[in-house]
Amino acid sequence: MEILNVIVAGAAAWVFGAIWYMRLGRAWMDAAGLAEGDINPRDPLPYIVSFIGAVVVAGMMRHVMASSGIATIGGGLMVGLGLGLFMVLPWMINNVLYSNRSRSLIWMDGGYAVLGSTIIGVVLQLF
């Protein structure tokens, strides 16, 4: 049943992302330099790819935690938070700064990556 656990954890992060970006929609679009017409809400590809990506991240996090003997909710929280803060966020900061994009994207996109990873880590330990 580990695959189900991974899918549920990825789905939880994906749903969180939907809520996160709905709340930040206008500010995120402004920071990304996008206009309403630049995004096609009927195109399923970004939604499918982001879901698959969240499941892939959950699968790797499950592997890391199993290999490390992490078996508590607190441990899952720390692994998810640590991976988000100290592995994903630094890369996102580089991407934003080198692409000369609005620095507010660091906190919008980076915040999602850190909190989404934390959610995955916790959900993986719930089952």
Long-range contacts (C-beta under 8 A, 24 or more apart in sequence): 1-127, 2-62, 4-127, 5-62, 5-123, 5-124, 5-127, 6-55, 6-58, 6-59, 6-62, 6-124, 7-55, 7-58, 8-123, 8-127, 9-58, 9-61, 9-62, 9-119, 9-120, 9-123, 9-124, 10-51, 10-54, 10-55, 10-56, 10-57, 10-58, 10-59, 10-120, 11-51, 11-54, 11-55, 12-119, 12-120, 12-123, 13-54, 13-57, 13-58, 13-116, 13-117, 13-119, 13-120, 13-123, 14-50, 14-51, 14-54, 16-112, 16-115, 16-116, 16-119, 17-50, 17-54, 17-112, 17-116, 20-111, 20-112, 20-115, 20-116, 21-112, 24-108, 27-104, 27-108, 28-105, 28-108, 28-109, 30-102, 31-101, 31-102, 31-104, 31-105, 31-108, 32-101, 32-102, 32-105, 33-101, 33-102, 54-116, 54-120, 57-116, 57-117, 57-120, 58-120, 58-123, 58-124, 61-117, 61-120, 61-121, 61-124, 62-124, 65-121, 65-124, 65-125, 70-125, 71-125, 72-125, 73-122, 73-125, 73-126, 75-125, 76-121, 76-122, 76-123, 76-124, 76-125, 77-118, 77-121, 77-122, 77-125, 78-121, 79-121, 80-117, 80-118, 80-119, 80-120, 80-121, 80-122, 81-114, 81-117, 81-118, 81-121, 83-117, 83-121, 84-113, 84-114, 84-115, 84-116, 84-117, 84-118, 85-114, 88-113, 88-114, 88-117, 89-113, 89-114
